[in-house]
Amino acid sequence: MNMEKKALNYLDKNTNILTSLAKDIWDHPQDGLEETYASKLISDKLEEAGFSVKRDVGYMPTAFLASWGVKRPIIGILGEYDALPGISQKVSSKKEAVIEGGFGHGCGHNLLGVGSLGAALAVKEVMEKNKIKGTIRYYGCPAEETLVGKVFMAKYGVFDDLDGAITWHPMYANTVWNSSSLAMNSFKFNFHGVSAHASDLGVGRSAFDAAILTDIGINYLRDNIMPEARIHGVITNGGLQPNILPPYAQSWYYVRAPHRDQVKEIYQRVLDIAKGATLMTGTTFDVEFIVGCYDYLANDIIGEVILEKLNKIGPPKFTNKEKSFAKELKSKVSPDIVKDTLKTYGLTREAIGEPLSEKIVYELGGFAKGDLINKSTEVGDVSYITPTAQFTTCCMPLGVGVHTWQAVASCGSTIGFKGMMLAAKTMALTVLDLMVKPKILRAAFAEFKKITDRKRYISPLPKSLISPIKKFDN
């Protein structure tokens, strides 16, 4: 039996176990940096299988690194397991919260983490039996939704010795993710003024006014930056009541742009706006830098291997019951959203499949080379350190977006589990090729050097920012 058949047989035999783990994590959704249940469940399984596990990576208690094997090549598989607030949902086509206002896996990270786990275990099984030299690593990455985990892990160099990395994401289509994403800075302004009765003009200094003036200035800045850039903001603290001049106010912003250096330039202009606002109001401010991340660089060489394996394994096959459930979920989505989704994909319903995709799509609009997703992922940081590729599989119906209650329902159902198993098999076969075919890794690294222009990764985090968790900070 060849190594690919061994990997696929292992995953087929362990489908029920992996499905049970994914459902268990779905049943215990937790916020980023607080994913104690999922982190322990996955890391314990890896430890039981013979992986050496290092926990508390990057000063994050729910981050871990599991390794098995010796020597090179060293290939990393990225896993995530954080949930989202406010979208708790049962496996139902009606909006029914498990806990009102609670967390839910609306991005399918219960599937992402366990699918990656299955791939790592299958690769280890084959490497051990076939006496293949090399090292397989599973990276337990917390807090992806706030773009934190991989950035802090990268700051401490845990990806530096990798020869390549792969990951995946639950979505609608079975395809390789070839497009780029936006680099980003997330930061808060803390404005400080002087409290006074609001009618005693000239006595106090309004921190709230400084926050408002900053926001007005940023609004005008939007007309003076590249159209691909994005600035999002909220005022998180604007005072207590109208007759008290607020001595403190806080606003929180994201600055996004296609490349890291563009984010840095726009960010500096935003800082200048805040400085100007405080000069106008006689207040002061300080900056609380939360996190920053890079744009994503897709490695075409590894992506081609992934596509080959997707085609070899074949798309998931869904039952009539699953399709009926998918139709019910899809019926809760506006028809205009479905049309816009198809427009973004650049494909017909027939070409991609509806309500669930049972096809492998070679190049999907929005995810194709040269396209730009107007969102961010800290997989981008990994892609600037080592050749990196990712892909998506069908885990939810057409038109159902991530971060919705419909996605929670789908990712807790057999629809999501089937997409997860396709992902696990695809990653396992891809990693095995990278382990035994050095020519692929050489080509992937040559491409990596070209697209990064041989520039060394520099963490976007300030040196003083030790951890995203305050109790660990100096």
N, C-alpha and C positions, 0 to 999 in steps of 0.2 A: 504494500500500500504506500503510495507516495505521500509526501508531507502535507500537501493540500487536502487530500482526502482524510488524513488523520485529524487535521484541524477542524474540518467540517463535521466529521463524525463526533469529535469531542463536543462541539457546540450543539449538535443535534441531540446528543445524549443528555446534555446539561441544560437544554432549553427550559424545562420546567423549573429548575433551580434558579436560573437567571431571571426568568419571568417573575418568580415569587419574590426575589430580592428587589426587582424594580417596583413591584406592587407594594412591598413593605415600605420602601422609601417614599412612594407616592402617598401612602397612608400616614407618613410622619414628615410632612413638609416643614422645613425650618428656614429661617432667614439666613442671608449670607453672613459668614463668620460665626454662625451659631448652629451649623449643620452637624451637631454632635452625633446624631443618630446615624445618618448616612455615612459620615466619615468613618465612624467606628465599624459599621457593618461591612463596608468595602475593604477597609484596611485589614480587618480581622480575617476576611476571606483570603486575601493575598498572603497574609502571614501564615495561615493554615496550609497554604499551598507551597510554602517554602521560600517565599519572597522575604527579603530583609526589609523592614519597614522603619522609616525615620519619620516621626511625628513632629508637630509644632514647627513645621518648616516656615521660614520667613516671619517668625514671631506670630504665627496664626495657629491657634490650637486645632482647627479643623483642616489644616493643610498637611499633606503627608507625601512622602516619596517612597515607593516600593520598588525594589530591584531584585532581579534574578539573573544569574549567568556570570560569565567571566569574559574579559577582554572585549575587543571591538568586533563588529560595530555596536554602538550603543543607540538603541532606537526608543524613543519616548512615545507613549500613548497618553493623551490628555483626557482627564475625566472631570466632570462637574456634577454638583448635586444640590445646589441651592434652589430655593423656591421663591415665589413672589407673594407680596402681601395683598390682601383684599380680594382674592379670586378663589377662595375655597369652593370646591365643587365636587359633587358626587359623579359617578359614572352614569350620567343621565343626560337625555337630550333636552331636559328642562333645567332652567337655572335653579339649582338646589345646593346650597352651601352645606358642607359637612359641619363647619363652624362659621357662623356669621362673621364676616370681616376677617376670617382667618387666612392662612397661607395656602397656596396651591401651586402645583407644578405646571404652570401655564407655559413654560418654555421647554418642558420635557426633560429636565435635567435628571429626573429619576431614571429615565431611559439612557441618557447620555453617559452617566456615571457607570451604570451596570453594563451597558453595551461595551464600553471600553474595558471594563473588568473582564468580561467574557473573552474579548480578544487577547488580553494579556495572559489569561490562564491557558487559552488554547495554544498560543505561541510557546509558552513555557513547556507545555506538555510535549509538543512536537520537538522542540529544541533538545529536551532531555532525552527523549527516546531515540532521536536521530544523532545525538551527540554533536549538535551544532554549536559552534563557538560564537559568542556574542552576549550582549546584555540587553534584556528587555526591562523597560521601566514603565511603571504606572504613576502618573502625577495626579494626586488628589488635589484639585484646584477649587478652593472655596470662592464664594462671593463673585461669581462671574457677572451677575446682573448689575452690580455696582462697579464692575471693571477693576476689581481690586486684586483678586487672588494671584493670577499669573504675573502681574506687574511687580508685586512684592516678592514673589518667588524669583523672578528674573533679577531683581535688585541684589539678591544674595547668591546669584550665579548658579542656581541648580540646573539650568538648561545648558550651561556653557560647554559641556563636553559631549553633547549629543551629536550624533551623525545625521539625525533626521527625526522629525516628529509628525504624527498624524492625529487627527481628531475628527469628529463628526457632529452633526446637529439634527435633532428631529425637526422636520419641516413637512412640506407636501410632496416635493418631487424627489426622485431617486437620481441624483446628479452630483457632479463634482463642483465644488465651490471655487470658481476661478476668479471671481471679481475681487476688487479691493474694498476696503472699508475706511471709515474716517478715523484719523487720529483725534485725540481728545484730551482736554484738561478739565478737571472738576475741582472747583474751589469755592470757598465762602469768603465774603467780606464781613468783617465785624466793625461796625461804625460806633464811635464813642463820642458822646456830646456832654451837655450839662443839663440836668433836669431843672425845670421851673414850671410855674403855672403858665398854661398856654396863653393867657391874656397878658402876662407881664412881658411885653415885647422887649427884646434886647437883653434880657437877663440870662436866658438859657441858650443852649445851642442844640438844635434838633438833629439827632442821629438819623431819625426817620427821613428828614429832608435830604440828608446826604445820600441815603439809600435810594430815594426816589430820583434825585438828580443823576445818580449813577445809572439807574435803569433807563432814564430818558436819553442820556448820552449814548448808552449801548444801543438803544433803538435806532438812533441816527447813524451809529457806526455801521449797522447792517447794510446801509446803502453804499458803503465805502470799502467793502471787502468783497472778495471773490464770491460769485453766486453759489459755488459748491460748499461754502462754509456755513456753519450753523452756530447760533448762540441761543441757548435756552436759559431761562432764569426764573426764580421765584424769590419773593421776600418771605423769609421764614420767621422773622420777628420784626414787627413794626411798632411796638409800643403796647401799652396796656389800656389806656383810655384817652379820649380826645382832649381832655383838659389838662393833661400832663405832657409836657414836652419830653419826648422820649430821650433818655440819656444813652440808650443802646438800641441798635437795629442790626439786623443781619440779612444778607441776601446770598443766594447760592446760584452759581452759574456753571454751565457746560460750554466750552468753546470747542467746536469740531471743525476740522478741515481735512482735505485729502492727504496731506503729508505733515509729518511731525514739525518740520521747520516752519510751516505756515501757521500751525497752532501756536507755536512760540511767539511768532510775530504779532498775531491777533491778540493773544493773551497779554502781551506787553502794552498794547494799545488800550485794552480794557483796564489794566492797572492805572494807566495814565488818566483815564476817565474818572476812576474812583478818587484818584489824587486831586483832580480838578474839582470834583464835587465837595471834597472836604475843605479845600481852600475857599470855596464859595460859601460854605456854611460855618466855617470856623471850628470844624470837628476834626477828629483823627480817625484812622482806620488801620486795621491789620488784616493780613491775608492768611486764611487757613487752607493750605493746599491739601486736597483730599487724595487725588490720584490723577495720573495722566497715562495715556497709552498711545501706542503706535498704530499706524495704518497696517493693513494686512497685505503681505506679499505671498501670493499663491505660487507654489513651486510646481511648474508644469510637468516636470519629469515624474515626480511622485504622483501627481494628479492623473497622469496617463496610466500608471500602474493601478490606481484605484478604479478608474473607469473600466479597465480590462477585467478586474475582479468583480465589479458590479455586474458586468455583462456575463461573466462566467457563472456566477451564482444565480443571477436572474432576479427579477423584481418580486416583491411579496405578492402572494395570491390571497385575496380576501374572500371570505364567505359571503353569501347573500345576506346573512344576518348582520355582518359587519358593514356591508354596503348600505343596508337599510338604516343602521344607526348613524352612519356617516351622512346620509341624506337628511336625516332628522336634524343633526347638528348644523349642517350646511343651510337648512331652511331657516335657521335663526340668524343667519348672516344676510345683510342687505344684498340684493342681486347686483347693485352697483359695485359693491366691494368685490364680488366674484368677477365681474367684468373687468374691473381695474387690475385684479390679480392676473388674469389672463393677458391683459394688455402689457403688464410689466414683464411677464414671462415671454411674451412674443410668440405664443403657441396657441393652437386651437384646443378646444375641449377634447377632441378626438386624439390629437397628437400627444397630449399629456395624460389623459385619462380622467374620468369623473364618475363618481364623487371622490374615488381614491385612485391614486396613480399605481397602475400595475405595469409600468413601462420604465425602462432605463432611458433617461434623456441625456443625449450627448452634450448639448450646450443649451443652457436655460437662460433666457433673458433675465437680467438683474444679477445673475450669478456667472455670467460669461466673462471671458477675458476682455479687459478694457472697460467693463462696467464698474460702477461705484455704488455700493450700498450706503445710503445716507444714515448709517448707524455705526456703532463702534464695537469692537471686540478685542479683548486683550490677548487673543491668539496672535494678534499682530505683533506683540512684543516678542513672542516665541519665534515668529517668522523672520525677525531681524537678527536672531541669534543662531538659528539652524534651519536647514531646508524643511519647510512645513507645508502640509497639504491637508485639506479637510473636504468633507462632502456631506450631503444631506440624504435622508431617506424618508419615505412616506410614513408619517406617524399621525397625520390628521387630514381631514377632508379639504378639498379645494375651497379656497376663500376663507377658511378659518385661520386667523392670524395667531401667532404666538402672543402670550401675555393676555389671553382671554379665557373665560370660563369654559368655552367650547374646547379649547386646546387642553385644559386640565382634564376634562372628561375623556377626550380621545387618548391622551397620554397615560391614562389609567386603565385603558381598555386593551383588548387583544389587538386592536389596530396598531396602537403604539408599540406593543410587544413584538409584533411581526416586523415592523420597521427597525426596531432595536436589534433583532437577531440578524437581519440583513447587514446592518452596520457592523456588528461583532464579527461576522464572517468575512466581510470585506476588509476590515482592518487586520484581521489575523492573517489572511492571505497576502495582503500588501506588505506587512511587516516581515513575513517569512521571505518574500522576494528580496527585500532590502537586506536581510541577514545573509542570504546565500549568493546574491548576485552583486558583487562589488562594482560592476560596471554601472549599475543604476545609481548607486550612491555617488560615484565619481561624477556622473553627469548631473545629478541633482546638486552637488556642491559647486560644480562649475557654473550652473545657472544661478545659484545663490550668490556667488561672488560677483557675478555680473549685475544682478538686479539690486544688490546692496552697494555696489560700487566699492566693495571691500571696506566699507565704513564699519567701525566697531559700534556695537550697541551701547548706548549710554542711557542709563535709567532716567526716565522723566521725573522721578521723585527727588525732592530735595534731600541732601545728605542727612539733614536733621530729622527727617521723617523715618523713624525706625520701624514702626509698625502701624497698621490701620486700627489697632486696638489700643485705646488710650492707656490702659493699665500696664502695657508693656513699654510705653514710650519713656525716654529719658526726660 
